[in-house]
Amino acid sequence: ISWQGIMTSLQLYYCSSHITQEEDTPSLIELRQMIWSNRKPVAPVSQVWPNLYIGDESMARDKATLSSLGVTHIVNAAAGRHRIHTGPQFYNDLEVEYLAVEAADHPEFNLRPYFSSSANFIENALNNNGKVFVHCAMGVSRSGTLVLAYLMICQGLSLAEAIIAVRLNRDIGPNSGFLEQLRQLDLSLSSQGRQITSENNGDKLQQ
């Protein structure tokens, strides 16, 4: 997977659809259509951006495969005692850095306060030639939401572009509440000309 290939696919999408890059943030209904149309079964792990992977709980516990992929950083988007309770101690035999996000996969849960910190974690890892594995239970909703937020905050993609880019390799599915939170992030970034940086503007992104 390459950045150039993703950008080429985005350009082809815009050329073949009625959507333009200058259009406003899509409505929640339009976002649902983008997310849930023409879906395919998801694998335990998928590379969705250069050196950035999304996966499920089974892959999070498969340390041999994580090691073979060269994963250096892990974001557990379903951390917590009653969810996927791995923690950094589970990966003691791997040289990885670990970020826990104790998120529940329901529309009322506010995931926005974690957008900035997880985006920074991912960006710092990739800037240092790391490989990042972001997971939740199914590798669909919580992990997909955090990766979309990263692409918007650090890569300058719009929400629509981020969805298209990720769905080239994995059919994610943020719940309706998370989609609305991503919409609000998109509106915030758009109003500031997408010149925002996650490190210097974390407070704004969490509002």
C-alpha positions, 0 to 999 in steps of 0.5 A, a space after each residue: 500500500 502506498 500514499 501515492 496509490 491512495 491519492 490516485 484512487 481518491 482522484 479517480 473517485 472524484 472524477 467518477 462521482 458527483 462529489 467535489 473536493 470543495 463540497 461541504 461536510 456530508 450529512 449523517 445520512 450521506 456518511 452512512 451511505 458512504 460507509 455501508 454501501 457495497 461492503 465486503 467481509 473484513 479480515 482480522 487485520 488490514 493495512 489502510 494507510 502506509 504502515 497503519 493497520 486496523 484489526 480485531 481482538 483476535 489479531 490483538 492477541 496474536 503476538 506472533 503475527 504482530 511481530 511478523 508485521 513489524 508492529 511497533 505501536 498498538 492503540 487499543 480502542 476497546 481497553 478496559 477491565 470489561 472489554 479487551 483487557 490486554 494492557 502493556 504487560 500483555 506485550 512485554 515480550 514485544 518491543 511495542 508502545 501501547 496506548 489504551 483508549 477505554 471506549 464503549 461502542 455505543 452512539 452516546 459515548 464521547 470519543 472526541 476527547 481521544 481524537 487528538 491524543 491517539 492522532 499524536 500517538 500514531 503520527 509520532 510513530 509513523 514519523 519515526 518509521 514505526 508501524 501502528 496497529 489500531 484495534 477494537 473488538 471487531 476492527 470496525 467501529 471504534 478503531 475505524 473512528 480513531 483512524 479516520 480522525 488521525 487522517 483528518 487531523 494529521 494528513 489533512 483529509 476531509 472526512 469523506 476522503 478519509 472514509 474513501 481512503 480507508 475503505 479501499 482496504 477495509 470496510 470500517 463502520 463507525 456507529 452513528 454517534 461516532 460518525 456525528 462526532 467525526 462530522 463535527 471534527 470535519 466542520 471544525 477543521 474545515 472552518 480553520 482551513 485544515 491548517 490545524 495541528 493535533 499537538 498545538 490544537 488538541 483542546 479545540 479538537 476535543 470541544 
